[in-house]
Amino acid sequence: MDIAIIGYGKMGKAIEELAVRRGHTILCRISSENLQEFHPKVLQWADVAIEFSTPDSAFGNIEACLDAGVPVVCGTTGWISRIADVENLVHQKNGAFLYASNFSIGVNLFFDLNRKLARMMRGYDMYDVAITETHHTQKLDKPSGTSITLANDIVSELHRKKKWTISPNVEPNSDEIGITSIRQDPAPGMHEVRYVSEIDEIRLVHEAHSRKGFASGALLAAEWIMGKKGVFSMQDVLQIDTDS
């Protein structure tokens, strides 16, 4: 594939290294230092764009790629209040778009386990649930997109929880899920879902050892989306049955 990398930070460079090793070509590498190259005349030659930028620039980047007829794989978090606008654009342009709050294969299996555990806990009101996430200090959004996905999935499955909040100080057995966000270095990323009762505690934990898992998943998604039309997620790529 000829790949356009939109956002050439640590993730963009990790994706480039893996893509080249797998025989792909990097058509362009767009960062804040060469925005003049982010142009339809360049983008139109790309087979796919992989977008890891910032919350403020993600929507505009996605729109530009869809306008150029390029499928987009996006891993930027903190912008998805506009996800409906992107979905409308995809349908208008007959394009292809795949978003994931986390591209790690392990994390997506973790998401599936989280949903299944939440369903199992429906009949056990003595357990309250909370989420803790730890990332490096350069991560811009708080809580992480992964934490938001975990919390939203719990809300959808565990009916006594109605919403999440960014606070560790949630009243016990309220309808809220408290998310604690820790920023420290070094920390590639850790997420923990805890169910706590008076007599015991159940923990579901995912810890990333490096960025390689995220880069590998993003590249897998880019390879998968080739030739497809519509809006997709990593559940489609990994063929995870969310109803099971």
Buried (B, 14 or more C-beta within 10 A) or exposed (E): BEBBBBBBBBBBBBBBBBBEEEEBEBBBBBBEEEEEBBEEEBBEEBBBBBBBBBBEBBBEBBBBBBBBBBBBBBBBBBBBEBBEEBBEBBEEBEBBBBBBBBBBBBBBBBBBEBBBBBEBBEEEEEBBBBBBBBBEEEBEBBBBBBBBBBBBBBBEBBEEBEEBBEEEEBEEEBEBBBBBBEEEEEBBBBBBBBBBEEEEEBEBEBEBEEBBBBBBBBBBBBBBBEEEBBBBBBBBBBEBEEEE
